[in-house]
């Protein structure tokens, strides 16, 4: 008799963490690996948060399940400033990472779960763990890896309209790095309203929009959008585990259920971090300065990666925010087939074994077909402290120089050059 639920017989750890653990061990053993497989911020934690944490390290009390009032108010003020969205503290729940809140929401939700493909590695496994059989909604490279109304409508046409559904919507997107225009969000909102679809809008990369022009679907569908965010990406505080959700008044029943589930699971987010983050998020000028430097560095690195990969025929949709591009190596299909490499995972294995480059295959981790030659490439494997210091030395009034990536994001620069060389070698074998 199995000790594990039958529907979890092939349940696996999240792929990016497993790969990262392996590479960390190899690096410690002296192996040089170009690590494009893990989406961790390269930058040091924003300084104001570090100083505030020092001042609050002695905080050790259990705190309110939904978070301390100062932090929840700071979150509301933060989104008012950056997104022109107006929330009240009672709409906010804070947790040890937005990931936990996503899982609790899926766990208490009483309807169908809709997940786009490609999507972040965790949405589907969380849904399965919570007992759901998620419905996958197709996205395509030809449509910029964006969710379009026609595909969403098609995915729910066989479902009862009156029955509530939950769409997990990542914007800006992981793994593709794309974002959405006002018109695109307006049209998606119409479909959601018509089909009784609640949107969990995962906006963890919102502050990393390269032009500072993030659009939230909460502006166009406020009554049906749950905004999810946190500190792991833009503030470089992934290990601090502070995330939050903001619920509209119309969904207070869901917020109440999630809050109850939170009280039975994590109790509260860690006290020192809550106080520290409350102080940091209240310092809007410091946050804004840090964000502007980080995003212009990421933009420069992303553009370099796209330019280099496209120079050898690799197709990719340009990233507009965050850490990722989702390149398609379809032009290598025939050369790889001659080597008996027919799946993307096999291609990634060859790239790692032959060039010491680590990327993650689009399928199955990101819900793409196993034979589709798409990969998620995280272009954040550089010394962020070095790059950030140089950007600050230059000053925001001046652009980054042409050779900034080569000189201050060296590991990424070298790794992309290695991928290009490997691609050329495959093409030369034809």
LOVEXPA-671736 format. One record per residue: residue in three letters; x, y, z of N, C-alpha, C in turn. Coordinates in steps of 0.1 Angstrom, whole numbers, plus 2048, in hexadecimal, padded with zeros to 3 digits. Atoms other than C-alpha are relative to their C-alpha. Last residue first. Example, Ala and Ser with C-alpha at 12.3 -4.5 7.8 and 13.67 -1.06 7.14 Angstrom:
% LOVEXPA-671736
ser7F77F58008897F58477F880B808;ala8097F480087B7D384E80980C800;
//
This chain:
% LOVEXPA-671736
unk80A80480A8F68C56658067FF7F2;unk80080F8029138C467D7F67FC7F6;unk7F58048099198E96798007F27FE;unk8037FC80E8F78F168880A7FB7F6;unk80A80A8048FF8DE6A87FC8037F2;unk7FA80D8029208F16AC7F67F67FB;unk7F980080D90F9126A68067F27FD;unk80A80080B8F790B6C28067FF7F3;unk80680E8009139026DA7F67FF7F4;unk7F68088069259236D17FB7F17FF;unk7FF7FC80E9069376D880A7F77F9;unk80B8058069019256F98008027F1;unk7FE80E80092592D7037F47F97F9;unk7F680280A9209526FA8027F17FE;unk8077FE80C9019527108097FD7F4;unk80980B80291594472C7F88007F3;unk7F880C80493195D7297F77F47FD;unk7FA7FD80D91A97B72A8077F37FB;unk80B80180A90696C7478058027F2;unk80480E80192696575B7F47FE7F6;unk7F68088079349887537FB7F17FE;unk80980C7FF91799E75D8077F47F9;unk8068017F292D9BC7657F67F5802;unk7F77FD7F69459BE7477FB7FE80E;unk7F38078029339AC72B80980380C;unk80380E7FD9119B973780D7F87FF;unk8038027F291D9DD73A7FE7F1803;unk7FA80C7FB92E9DD7187FD7FD80F;unk80380B8099169F57078067F3805;unk7F780180C917A0D7247FE7F37F9;unk7F580A7FE8F9A1073C8087FF7F3;unk80380E8048E6A3073680B7F7804;unk7F780480C8ECA5074A7FC7F17FD;unk8017F580B8D4A637618077FC7F3;unk80C8028088CFA437767FE80A7F5;unk80C7F77FD8F2A457837F57FE7F6;unk8037F980D913A367767F580A803;unk7F47F780291EA2D79A7FD8087F3;unk8017F57F78FBA1F7A180C80A7FE;unk80B7F88058FDA097827FE80C809;unk7FB7F880C9209FE78D7F48087FA;unk7F77F57FC9149F57B08058087F4;unk8087F67F98F69E17A280980C804;unk8087F980A90C9CD78A7F880C806;unk7F77F98089259C37A57F98097F5;unk7FB7F57F89099BA7BD80A8097F8;unk8097F58008F79A77A280580C809;unk7FD7FA7F391499079A7F880D801;unk7F47F780090597D77D80180680E;unk7F58077FA8EE95E77980D809800;unk7FC7F97F48CF97377380C7F9808;unk7F47F98038C796A74F80580880C;unk8007F67F68AE94E75780D8087FF;unk7F27FB7FE8A993A7377FF80C80A;unk7FF7F47F888992673680E803803;unk7FA8017F288B90D71A7FE80D807;unk8007F47F98779066FA8077FE80E;unk7F27FC7FC8808E96E380080E806;unk7FE7F280385D8DA6E280D805805;unk7F77FF80C8608B46E480180E7FB;unk7F38057FD8538B170880A8027F4;unk7FE80E8058358C770180F7FC802;unk7FE80180E8358E67188017F27FB;unk80C8058068278E673B8018007F1;unk8087F48038438FB74A7F47FD7F8;unk8017F77F48548DD75B7F780C7FE;unk80D7FD7FB84B8C47407FF80B80B;unk80980B7FC8558D27298087F5807;unk80E7FB7FF8658F47257F67F5804;unk80980280C8878E672D7F2805802;unk80A8097FD89C8F67497F77FF7F3;unk80D7FA8028BD9067427F67F5803;unk80C8057FA8E08FD74E7F48097FD;unk80B7F68008FF9037397F47F9805;unk8017FC7F391F8EE73F7F580C802;unk7FC7F17FF9258ED71A7FF80580E;unk7F67FB80B9248C871080580E802;unk7F58098009138B872F80B8057F6;unk7F98007F38FC8D573580D7F8800;unk7FB7F27FE8F28DB71180880180D;unk7F57FE8098ED8B670C80780D802;unk7F58097FB8D78B372A80C8017F8;unk7FA7F97F48C38D171E80B7F8807;unk7F87F58058BE8C06FC80780880C;unk7F48058058B28A170D80A80A7FB;unk7F88047F48998B572280E7F97FB;unk7F97F47FA88E8C57028087FD80C;unk8087F87F68858A46F280980C805;unk80D7FD8058928946D27F780780A;unk8067F67F68B78906D67F38057FB;unk80B8087F88C18716C17FC80880C;unk7F98047F48E18846B57F77F8809;unk7F58098058D28866928097FB80C;unk80680D8048B38946A380A7F67FC;unk8018087F38C88AF6B37FA7F37FD;unk7F28047FC8D38BC6907FF7F880D;unk7FA80A8098AE8BA68480F7FC804;unk80780D80089F8CC6A28077F57F8;unk7F680B7FD8B98E76A67FA7F27FF;unk7F780180C8A490269580A7F5802;unk80680880A8898FB6B08097FE7F4;unk7F580580889F90A6CB7FC7F67F5;unk80480C80788391F6DA80C7FC7F6;unk7FB80280D88E9396F47FB7F27FA;unk80580E8038789407128047FD7F2;unk80480180D8889607227FD7F17FD;unk80180B8098899677467FE8037F2;unk7F380780089397D7648017F67F4;unk7FC80C7F987899776780D7FB7FC;unk8007FE7F18689AF74E8067F3806;unk8037F27FC8649B672980180280F;unk8057FE7F287499671B7FD80F802;unk7F97F77F88779946F57FA80180E;unk8087F47FE8669756E680880980A;unk8047FD7F288195C6DC7F880D800;unk80C7F77FF88C9496BD7FC80380F;unk8098037F58AF93B6BB7F580A801;unk80C8068058BE9416987F67FC80B;unk7FE80E8058E29476A17F37F97FC;unk7F680080B8E096D6A48047F37FA;unk8067FF80D8BF9686B680A8017F5;unk80780C8048D195A6D47FA8017F2;unk7F680B8038EA9776D67F97F37FC;unk7F87FC80C8CF9936D380A7F47FC;unk80980180C8B79826EB8098027F4;unk80380E8028D297E7067F87FD7F3;unk7F48078058DF9A17027FE7F27FD;unk7FE7FD80E8BC9AF70480D7FA7FB;unk80A8078088B699C7258028037F1;unk7FC80E8018D79A87347F67F87F7;unk7F48008088D09CD72C8047F17FE;unk8047FD80E8AC9CA73980C7FE7F7;unk80780C8068B89B97597FC8027F2;unk7F680B8018D09D57607FA7F47F9;unk7F97FD80C8B59EF75980C7F67FD;unk80780380C89E9DD7708088047F4;unk80280F8038B59DB78D7FB7FD7F3;unk7F38058048BFA0078C7FF7F17FD;unk7FC7FA80D89BA0C78A80E7FB7FC;unk80780680B8909F47A58058057F3;unk7FB80E8018AA9FF7BE7FA7F97F4;unk7F27FF8048A2A247B98057F27FD;unk8007FC80E87CA1D7BC80E8017FA;unk80480C808880A097DC8018047F1;unk7F580A800895A257EC7FC7F47F7;unk7F47FB80887CA407E180B7F67FF;unk80280180F85EA2B7ED80C8057F8;unk7F57F780686BA268117FF7FF7F1;unk8047F27FD84BA1781F80980A7FB;unk80A7FD80A8549F680E7FA80E802;unk7FA7FE80D8749F58237F58047F6;unk7F87F48008639FB8458068037F2;unk8097F57FF8489E183F80780D800;unk8057FE80D8639C98327F580C800;unk7F67FA8098769CC8527FA8037F2;unk7FD7F27FB8589C786980A8067F6;unk80C7F780184C9A985580380E803;unk8017FC80F86F99A8517F48097FE;unk7F67F680487599B8777FE8047F2;unk8017F27FA85398A87D80B80A7FC;unk7F67FE7F585496C86680080F804;unk7F37FE80683396885380A80480B;unk7FD7F380481795B86880D8017F9;unk8037F77F580593C87380280E7FD;unk7F47F87FD8159278577FF80980C;unk7F48058067FB90B85580C808804;unk7FE80E7FD7DB90D86980D7FA7FA;unk7FF8017F17DA93386B8037F1804;unk7F37FB7FB7E19348468027FE80E;unk7F680A8047C391E83E80E804805;unk80280B7F77AD93685180B7F57FE;unk7FB7FB7F37BC95483E7FF7F480B;unk7F28018017B694181D80780480E;unk7FC80E80179293B82680F7FF800;unk8038057F278D9608318047F1800;unk7F57FB7F779E96C8117FE7FA80E;unk7F48088037879557FC80B80580A;unk80280E7FB76896380D80C7F87FE;unk7FD8017F27759868097FE7F2805;unk7FB80E7FE7749827E38047FE80F;unk80A80A80575E9A07DB8047F2803;unk80B8027F67749B67F27F67F57FB;unk80B7F68017919B17DA7F57FD80A;unk80D8058057AE99B7E77F680C7FE;unk80A7F57FE7D29A57EA7F37FC7F9;unk80B7FF8097EC9897EE7F780B804;unk80E7FC7FC80D98A7FF7F67FF7F5;unk8087FE80C83197E7FF7F2804805;unk80C7F77FE84D97E8187F98027F3;unk80E8068008659608187F580A805;unk8077FA7F48869708227F27FB801;unk7FF8087F489895880B7FA80680C;unk80780D80188B9697EC8017F780C;unk8018067F289598C7F77F97F2800;unk7F580A7FF8A299B7D68007F980E;unk7F87FC7F488B9B97DA80B7F6803;unk7FB7F380187D9B57B780880580B;unk7FA7FD80D87C98F7B780580F800;unk7F68098048769807DA8078057F3;unk7F37F980086399D7E980B7F87FA;unk7F78037F583F9937E380D8077FE;unk7F37FA8028219937CB8097FD80D;unk7F58077F97FF9857C580D8067FD;unk7F27FC8037E199A7BB80A7F9809;unk7F88017F47BF9897BD80E8037FC;unk7F28038017A99957A080680080E;unk7FE80E80178399279D80F7FC800;unk8098087F77759B37A98047F17FF;unk7FC7FF7F27939C779B7F77F7809;unk80980A7FA7909BA77780280080F;unk80B80280A7A09D67627F57F6805;unk8057F38047B89E577C7F37FE7F7;unk8097FB7F57BD9C378D7FA80E7FC;unk80E8038047CA9B776B7F780480B;unk80780A7F87EA9C97757F27FE7FB;unk80E7FF8007FF9DC75B7FA7F4808;unk80880C7FD8249E17627F1803800;unk80D7FE805834A007527F77F3802;unk8087FC7F5855A037637F28037FD;unk8047F2802866A017427F980680C;unk7F57F88058799E17497FD80E7FE;unk8047FC80E85D9D275E80B80A7FB;unk7F480280886F9C577E7FC8027F1;unk7F77F47FE8559D479680D7FE7F7;unk8067F380583B9BC78880A80B801;unk7F67F980885099C78C7FC80E7FB;unk7F38007F883C98D7A980B8077F8;unk7F87F580581C99679780D802807;unk7F38017FA80997579A80980B7FA;unk7F67F98087E597F79180E800807;unk7F47FE7F67CE9667A080B8057F7;unk7F28008047B096C78980980180C;unk7F87F87F778C96279180F7FF7FB;unk7F38047FD77995477380780A809;unk7FF8027F175395777280E7FB804;unk7FF80E7FD75295274C8027FD80F;unk80B8078067469747418007F1804;unk80D7FC7FB75B98675A7F57F77FA;unk8008047F277B9737517F2803806;unk80280F80177597772B7FE7FB80F;unk80E80280577199D7307FD7F1800;unk80A7FE7F579099E7467F27FE7FB;unk80080B7F77A598E72B7F680180B;unk80780B80779A9A97128007F3809;unk80E7FD8017A39C572B7F97F47F9;unk8058037F27C59B47337F1803800;unk80080F7FE7CE9B370E7FA7FC80D;unk80A8068097C39D77087FF7F1803;unk80D7FD7FB7D79E47267F57F97F8;unk8047F28037F69D27197F2802807;unk80C7FD8078049B27287FD80E7FF;unk80A7FA7F88269A47337F48047F7;unk8097F780784098C7267F680780A;unk7FB7F27FF85E97D7387F780A7FA;unk7FD7FA80D85795A72B80580E801;unk7F280080485A94374A8038097F4;unk7F580B7FE84C95475F7FA7F47F9;unk80080F80083697075280D7F9803;unk7F880580B83299475C8027F1802;unk7FD7F480881698C76380780B808;unk7F37FA7FC80F96976E80380B7F7;unk7FB7F880B7EA95E76C80D808805;unk7F37FC7FA7DC9427818078077F4;unk7F67FF80A7B794177580D805807;unk7F57F87FC79E93678F80B7FF7F6;unk7F480580477B92A78680C809804;unk7F47F87FF75992F79480C7F97FC;unk7F78067F773B91C78680D808801;unk8037FB7F272193277680A7FB80A;unk7FD7F27FF73092C7537FF80580F;unk80C7F87FD73090675680380E803;unk8037FE7F174F8F97467F3808802;unk80780C7FC7528EC7227FC80080E;unk80D80180675A90F7157F87F4804;unk80B8017F677591472F7F37FD7FA;unk7FD8097F579590D71B7F47FE80A;unk80080E80478791C6FB8027F680C;unk80E80380378093D70C7FE7F17FC;unk8078017F37A393E71A7F27FC7FE;unk7FB80C7FA7B29376F77F97FE80E;unk80680B80779C9526E78047F2806;unk80E8037FC7A496B7027FB7F47F9;unk8097F88087CA9696FD7F27FC803;unk80D8068007E495E7167F78097F9;unk80A7F97F880696B70B7F27F8800;unk8018087F38249576FF7F6807809;unk7F77FA7F68299726E47FF7FA80E;unk8087F67F980B9666D080880780B;unk8057F780A8229536B87F780B805;unk7F67F78038339446D67FC80B7F6;unk7F780380A8139346E180B80B7FE;unk7FA7F48057FE9327008097FC7F5;unk7F47FF8097E791470880480F7FD;unk8047F680A7D091372680C8037F7;unk7F47F98067D58F473C7FB8097F4;unk8037FF80E7B78E975280B8097FA;unk8007F48077C28DF7757FE7FF7F1;unk7FB80580D7B88BE78580080D7F7;unk8077FB80C7B48CA7A98067F97F4;unk80B8098047BD8B77C97F88047F4;unk80C7FC7F97D28D17DB7F47F87FB;unk7FE8037F27F28BF7D17F3803808;unk80180F7FE7E68BF7AD8017FC80F;unk80E8038037E18E57AE7FD7F1802;unk8087FC7F48038EA7BF7F17FC7FE;unk7FE8097F58138D47A47F980580C;unk80780D8028028E97898037F680B;unk80E7FF80080C90B7967F97F37FE;unk8068047F38309027A07F08007FF;unk7FF80E7FD84490277F7F77FB80C;unk7F68037F583A9257747FE7F1804;unk8027F97F382592575480B7FC80A;unk7F78047F582791B72F7FC80880D;unk7F380880480B91272C8078087F6;unk7FA7FF80D7EF92573F80C7F77FE;unk7F27FD8007DF91775E8058017F2;unk7FC7FE80E7B991676580F805800;unk7F47F98017AD9077868058017F2;unk7F58058097898FB78980C80A800;unk80380280E7739047A780C7FB7F8;unk80A80B8027729027CD7FD7FE7F1;unk8097FC80B7919157D77F77F47FB;unk80D7FD7FB79F90C7F97F68037F5;unk80580B7F77BE8FA7ED7F2803805;unk80480B8087C49117D07FA7F5808;unk80C7FC8087C492F7E77FB7F47F8;unk80B8007F77DB91D8007F38047F8;unk80580E7FD7F39147E47F4800809;unk80580580C7F59387D77FB7F2803;unk80E7FA8027F99457FA7FA7FA7F4;unk8098067F681792E8007F28047FF;unk80280E8048279397E07F77F9809;unk80C80180782395D7EA7FC7F27FB;unk7FF80280F83E9588037F38007FA;unk7F280380383D9548298027FC7F1;unk7FC80E7FD81B96582A80F7FE7FE;unk7F180280180A98782A8037F2804;unk7FC80B7F77E498C82480F7FD7FD;unk7F38068027D79AD8168027F480A;unk80180880C7B39B981180D7F77FF;unk80880C7FD7B19C68357FF7F67F4;unk7F880B7F97CE9DD82D7F87F4803;unk8017FE7F17B89F08148087F5806;unk80480B7F87C09F17EE7FF80580F;unk8037FB7F37C4A0C7D37F97F4808;unk80B8097FA7D6A037B47FE80380E;unk80D7F88007EAA1E7A27F47F7804;unk80A80580A804A0479A7F4808800;unk7FA80680C825A117A97F57FC7F6;unk7F67F9807818A2A7C38057FA7F3;unk8067F38047F7A1A7CD80B8087F8;unk80780380D8099F87CC7F880D7FB;unk7F680480B822A047E67F97FE7F3;unk7FA7F4805807A157FB80A7FE7F5;unk80A7F88077F49F57FE80580D7FA;unk80380780D8139E18067F68077F8;unk7F57FD80981D9FA8217FE7FA7F2;unk8027F38057FA9F783080B8047F7;unk80B80180A7FE9D18327FD80E7FB;unk7FC80680D8219D58417F48007F6;unk7F67F78078169EE85C8047FA7F3;unk8077F58077F79D986580A8097F8;unk8017F47F880B9BA86C7FA80B7F9;unk7F57F780180399B8577FE80C809;unk8007F880D7E498784E80C8097FF;unk7FF80980B7EB96D86A8018077F2;unk80D8038067F19888848027F77F3;unk8077F48058139848937F37FD7FA;unk80980480A82496A8A97F880D7FC;unk80D8047FC83F97C8BC7F87FA7F4;unk80280E7FF86497B8B67F27FB803;unk80F80280186F99E8AB7FE7F1800;unk8058057F389499F8B67F17FD800;unk7FC80E7FF8A19A28927FA7FA80D;unk80B8077FB88E9C388E8037F1802;unk8067FA7F58AA9DC88B7F47F8806;unk7F67FF7F48C09C58777F980680C;unk80080D7FA8A29BE86080980080C;unk80C8027F889D9E385A8007F3807;unk7FE7F87F48C19E684F7F47FF809;unk7F68067F78BD9C983780280880D;unk80680C7FA89C9D682980A7F980A;unk8097FB7F68AB9F88227F97F5808;unk7F97FC7F38C89E88107F780480B;unk8017F17FF8B39D67F580580480E;unk80D7FB7FB8BE9B27F680180F802;unk8018017F18DD9AC7E17F3806804;unk7FC7F47F88D79A77BC8007FE80F;unk7F27FF7FE8D89877A880580B809;unk7FB7F38038B39807AE810800802;unk7FD7F97F38AC95B7AD80680D7FD;unk8057F280089B94C78E80280780D;unk8067FD7F38AF92B78A7FD80F801;unk80B8087FD8B991976A7F880480D;unk80B7F88058D19307587F37F9804;unk80D8047FA8EF92376B7F580A7FC;unk8077F480490F9247567F17FD804;unk80D80280692190976A7FA80D7FC;unk8057F38059469097737F37FD7F8;unk80480080E94D8EA7887FA80D7FC;unk7F67FA8099618EE7A87FC8017F1;unk7F680A80394F8D77C080A8057F5;unk7F88027F493C8F47CE80C7F67FE;unk7F87F47FF9308FB7AB80980080C;unk7F680180A9248D77A780980C801;unk7F680A7FC9118D97C880C7FF7F6;unk7F97FA7F49008FA7BF80B7F6804;unk7F67F78058F88EB79D80880680B;unk7F68088068E58CD7AC80C8097FB;unk7F88077F58D28E37C480B7F87FA;unk7F77F77F98C98FA7A78087F980B;unk7F47FD8098BC8DE79180A809808;unk7F880D8018A58D17AD80D8037F8;unk7F98017F38998F57B58097F3800;unk7F57F68008918FB7908087FF80D;unk7F480380887E8DA78D80B80A802;unk7FF7F680A8668DD7AA80D8007F8;unk7FC7F37FC8668BC7BC80080A7F5;unk7F17FD80085489F7AD80280E806;unk7FE7F27FB83188E7B080F803802;unk7F47FB80783186E79C80380E803;unk7F680B80181A85A7B480C8057F8;unk7F37F97FF80787A7BE80C7F67FE;unk7FE7F680B7E586F7B180D808801;unk7FF80680D7E784F7C680380A7F5;unk80C7FF8087ED8627E68027FA7F2;unk8027F480680E8577F77F37FF7F8;unk8017F67F681483C8107FC80E7FB;unk7F87F480180E8227F67FD80980B;unk8097F480080080080080980C800;
//
